Structure formats: structure tokens, C-alpha cells
Amino acid sequence: MPDSASSQPAQPADPARSSGGHWPAPTAERPVRARLSLPGSKSMTNRALILAALSETPCLVRRPLASRDSELMVGALRALGVEVSPAGDSGGDLAVTPAPLRGPASVDVGNAGTVMRFVPPLAALASGTVGFDGDPRARERPVGELLDALRALGADIDDGGRGALPLTIHGTGAVRGGEVTLDASGSSQFVSALLLSGARFTEGVHVRHSGPPVPSQPHLDMTVEMLRSAGVTVSTAENSWRVGPGPVKAADITVEPDLSNAAPFLAAALVSGGEVTVEGWPEHTTQPGDALRSLFTRMGGEVSLSPEGLTLRGTGRILGLDTDLRDVGELTPTIAAVAALASTPSRLTGIAHLRRHETDRIAALAAEVNRLGGDAEELPDGLVIRPRPLHGGVFHSYDDHRMATSGAVIGLAVPGVEVENIATTRKTLPDFPGLWAEALA
């Protein structure tokens, strides 16, 4: 797979392909003051479900996210024979009962990166044939490096030479495992996918990365920490991760609130000069969203963490930002939205891998900020955004949940912004419009 930083900039998915009407983004008539509790982390939920499926014992997953991505993961596990059901009157908790993984099965990945990458190693452990396909955009997202790595570890995969969906895995009930080298600069999920199932490989797995830096280091830290919590032996070194063969023992996993989903709500306080508290913010976490504390402080906010949660107070100043977002790329759309409203320029770099996310987020952000009268310039690995007054208009989502929420942030300060297909936010937030309205009430 070519390094996305050195390839020609891709074009974002066609906004006309999105479905749903235009959502009039509310304008903040006064400083936003809100206290809110966010649903669980998508990243933790789908990792927890994989570990629960591989566990020697039944597992209770507490406070998981209920969204399209997590529903797709549950559907994938059920297709492979794992029992996933509501845990009594637990208010959303899931009881996962492992079972021998089996085919034939068909897995719909939708446009969920965690499903299209975390489930194939699991399917390679199944007995029988497992087919994978998803949304049109999913067929454009990179999985070739992961598939080649799985083949080197002993899996039988037919993808027609495309290195992409659709594909078929011919499971034999076991994967040899061992040492493998791959280029994970396109997505840290390639590494996480192999590590999550690696303990069940006959020889375990030793993953080496060769290539440009791996993005989203916090997500790798999350994978390692969750594996260790499930009793798996993991050792790490620079560009190297080793999982020893052995049992997975995940009896009870509690999912943290999704801190990346806090980004637009904290941005609302910064943009409007208000105050927003996100309850349940963990004192220690591997989630990339924890970086919002320092990023929004640099952009003019005042941030404090207490047992009640994280509070951001707007100061009336919105400052630009010059920073490398490689490790926290998923925060880029919200950071870019705030930058478009700032009084000084911003330069956001290290995010070439975002061109292969739900859409080409770099091209899409530049197009939509400029569509509203802004001044955004694409870089091979990022964006330059310069101050310029914005006006109303349609902000396209490109079927990308984080694009949609970034349009909502701009709409707080710019009357007349309409976000196309706000329903795409259901990917990680079950009711973003409702939460947004509640926060602004």
C-alpha cells in the first residue's frame, strides 16, 4: 500500500451520494452552559466485544456504546456464532457468551473501520467460510496490509487481488501466527486487529511496523491495556508489539464515555464563550479524546478536571493552532471547525491518514470551510486555515459523522448553516441532534 502522505491527494466521497435532508444548525444566541453525560467509547466498545468473543468465560460489557458501528460489530460476532444479548435490566449492558467460531457466515462491516479490520483475524480462527462486504466507501478503505499480514501468519484469504473489500476468509479453526512485518502508517487498526486475536493464534503474534510513523498511538495503547486487563501477555518496543499465546479471560469490562465525542460539545463552550462540563471524564485514560484538554486550552479555553467531570470555559478568545495531530487525528474535524472561527491562522499536520477514513477528511474539510467563505488550504498531510468571515450555506457531511458534527460547531457562530445528512452521526452518537439541542437549551 503506498504511503498516503506521498500519494496524490484523494478526493472526498461525493457529497451528493449522502442521504437525508438538511439540518438547520442552531446558532448560539447566548453562551452555551451545559452539563452532559456522553455514551460509551466506540473504540473501547468494539475492542471489548472482540475480547469478550475470544474469552474463556462469559463476559459482561458494561455501558457499551449503542450506535451503528457497535451494532455492526455485534452482528458480526453473532454471524460467527457468538451469543450477544442484553444483560437483564442493566440499561444497555451486554452479556457475551463465547462459542466455537464457525461459518459459513456473511459479515456486513458497513463503513466501520473497527469491524472491517478487527473481525477478519477472528474469522480466520473460525471453521468455515466467512464473507465480508460493506458500504460503497468501505470498499475504498485500506485493508490490504492487514490481509497480507494475516496470509503470512497462515490465514487463507481471497480478495481477488484488490487488497480491499469484498473478501472471503476460508477459516480452518486455527491460525499459526508468529512474526510478521507490515506498514501500519495507513491505520493503527492494522496492528490492533492482529494483537486483539493474537493470543488465540497457535504461536501468538509478533507484529513489526516498517514505514512512516504509525498514527493514533493512543488507540494502540488502548489495545495493549485492554489485552493486559484480560490476562494476555503483551510486550512492546518501538514499532514492535508481541502477544504471547494463551487464554483470554475477560469477565467484566466497563466502557468509558467517548471522549472524542465530547469534542463538539466542549467546542461549543469555546466558540460561544460559555461553560460545558462532561461528566465521568476519567482521571487516567488511553483515549485520544483526552488530548482535548491541552488542545482547547491552546485555542483559548480554560479547562479544569474534577471528580464531577471535565469543564471547559470559553474566554471570549478563539485562537488558531499550529500542531501535529498524528496521534489524535479523529479530533481534526472539530479542531478545524474551531480554527475556521479563530482570530489567528492554524496549521494542522501529521494527518495524511485521514484521507482514507470515512471520507477524505482533509479534502472535505477544506471544501466545506471554503464553501462557507473561509480560507482553508490543503497540505499533503494536513490543512492551513486562515481567518476570514464565514457565511451560511450547506455544509456537506460526506456520510462522515465527524464532518457532520464539525458543521454543527461552525453553525453555532455562523447563522444559516445547514448540515447535510446529520443522521450520519448515529455512527457513534445515537442522538446527536437531541444532545446538541439539550446542550444549547
C-alpha positions, 0 to 999 in steps of 0.5 A: 500500500503506498504511503498516503502522505506521498500519494496524490491527494484523494478526493472526498466521497461525493457529497451528493451520494449522502442521504437525508435532508438538511439540518438547520444548525442552531446558532448560539444566541447566548453562551452555551452552559451545559452539563452532559453525560456522553455514551460509551467509547466506540473504540473501547466498545468494539475492542471489548466485544472482540475480547469478550468473543475470544474469552474463556468465560462469559463476559459482561460489557458494561455501558457499551456504546449503542450506535451503528458501528457497535451494532455492526460489530455485534452482528458480526460476532453473532454471524460467527456464532457468538451469543450477544444479548442484553444483560437483564435490566442493566440499561444497555449492558451486554452479556457475551457468551463465547462459542466455537467460531464457525461459518459459513457466515456473511459479515456486513462491516458497513463503513466501520473501520473497527469491524472491517479490520478487527473481525477478519483475524477472528474469522480466520480462527473460525471453521468455515467460510466467512464473507465480508462486504460493506458500504460503497466507501468501505470498499475504498478503505485500506485493508490490504496490509492487514490481509497480507499480514494475516496470509503470512501468519497462515490465514487463507484469504481471497480478495481477488487481488484488490487488497480491499473489500469484498473478501472471503476468509476460508477459516480452518479453526486455527491460525499459526501466527508468529512474526510478521512485518507490515506498514501500519502508517495507513491505520493503527487498526492494522496492528490492533486487529492482529494483537486483539486475536493474537493470543488465540493464534497457535504461536501468538503474534509478533507484529513489526511496523516498517514505514512512516510513523504509525498514527493514533498511538493512543488507540494502540495503547488502548489495545495493549491495556485492554489485552493486559486487563484480560490476562494476555501477555503483551510486550512492546518496543518501538514499532514492535508489539508481541502477544504471547499465546494463551487464554483470554479471560475477560469477565467484566469490562466497563466502557468509558464515555467517548471522549472524542465525542465530547469534542463538539460539545466542549467546542461549543463552550469555546466558540460561544464563550460559555461553560460545558462540563462532561461528566465521568471524564476519567482521571487516567485514560488511553483515549485520544479524546483526552488530548482535548484538554491541552488542545482547547486550552491552546485555542483559548479555553480554560479547562479544569478536571474534577471528580464531577467531570471535565469543564471547559470555559470559553474566554471570549478568545478563539485562537488558531493552532499550529500542531501535529495531530498524528496521534489524535487525528479523529479530533481534526474535524472539530479542531478545524471547525474551531480554527475556521472561527479563530482570530489567528491562522492554524496549521494542522499536520501529521494527518495524511491518514485521514484521507482514507477514513470515512471520507477524505477528511482533509479534502472535505474539510477544506471544501466545506470551510471554503464553501462557507467563505473561509480560507482553508488550504490543503497540505499533503498531510494536513490543512492551513486555515486562515481567518476570514468571515464565514457565511451560511450555506450547506455544509456537506457531511460526506456520510462522515459523522465527524464532518457532520458534527464539525458543521454543527460547531461552525453553525453555532457562530455562523447563522444559516448553516445547514448540515447535510445528512446529520443522521450520519452521526448515529455512527457513534452518537445515537442522538446527536441532534437531541444532545446538541439541542439539550446542550444549547437549551 
